Amino acid sequence: MRVPVYVATLVATLFGVSATTTENAYKNRYSQWMASSIISREQGVMTGLGGSSEALQAGFVQKAFTALSTYYPNSAATYEQYIQKSALSTTLFLSNASHNALSYPMDRLSNGNALLALSPTKVPSPYRATADALRLSIALNPRNSENGLWYYVYPYWSYLDGMYSLGPFYSLYTLTTSPRSSSTTAAALDDMVYQFELLWDHTHNSSTGLLTHGYDALRKAVWADPKTGASPYVWGRSLGWYTMALLDTIEILDKEKAPSKYKTVLLQKFRALIPAVIKTVDPKTGGWWQIVDQAGRKGNYIESSATAMFSYSLLKGVRLGYLPSGLAPTAVKLGIRAQKLLTDTFVVKEANGTLSYNGTVAVCSLNSTASFEYYVGQPILYNSILGSAAYVLASLEVERLG
């Protein structure tokens, strides 16, 4: 793909190279370097010892490596082999919808796309059986009085986080498994879009354009807004999950030629959300804050997983044509700048030749006070896959520009 002139100019400005040597600026291919480091640490393989986020870690690695295998075909075999290893590990823990899959948050569904790719036909296999179990787990997942999916075991609480896993898998499974004209297909796609809308309706702040972490349908949580049930703060990574969910689900709806009405609804939300995200970027660093709309508040800090997610969303949104042309130059500039910040500040070159990743906050839960002090007081993790896999995706988008 020909690189637009404004992209080459931005690269030249930010990296100190001429437009004609843009390609040389990307010779390091940080996406691949970080991916090889993830493999060396054997991250993204379920062991049953990694807690409730282990299924998400596996699914996120699979999604990042799938993108790499597509863009770097010469290395595809390496990534595909690791995707298979990761996906196979999940079959031990997610293959029974009611017995074990539902013991994980909705994030478990992030593994579904790789499982489907590894079982392109309905021939019985551990991959297909687990993909089917994950689909069944959506039907068995508890719901609130508005038919909104609970994120986890917390009664009647729904999180932005789960949409990254639900949207793409629910869409892909439905469009590749059910007859297009069936009422079952329409009902599933309607439900998928409805889950996005329900979270938006409860958590959207009309003055900032941003979404808070989640909501309590009963309005009984200590943090719940008495009218909407919304939690009070915009946590960067949860907003990142939702933003990527919109983008990646739209892409699947496009590829699978779903009825246009589904794409239209999600695309409207993506185009409404991105300008709000852009407004909250830190002008000094080019990153995003742990609590997105509390810039500079004591205790707040630039967080590396959310920054990577927004970089990816901005750049991929432009590449796929999902953002208005007038917004594209700004989105590209900010996406590139954010990835450069991550590379310069949070990527650590180890003595053994691998890359490590810093500045990623531990899991933040609404099973808490959900106060500002809670969010900024959670530990910062070294080599969290939730940060490094997001960095792989952001870096790949930058590399695509070269």
Helices and strands as residue ranges (DSSP letters): H 5-15, G 19-21, G 23-26, H 30-40, H 54-71, G 73-75, H 76-94, G 101-103, G 106-111, H 112-117, H 126-140, E 157-159, H 163-177, H 183-203, E 214-216, H 236-255, H 260-279, H 304-319, H 328-345, E 347-349, E 355-357, E 360-361, H 372-377, E 380-381, H 385-400
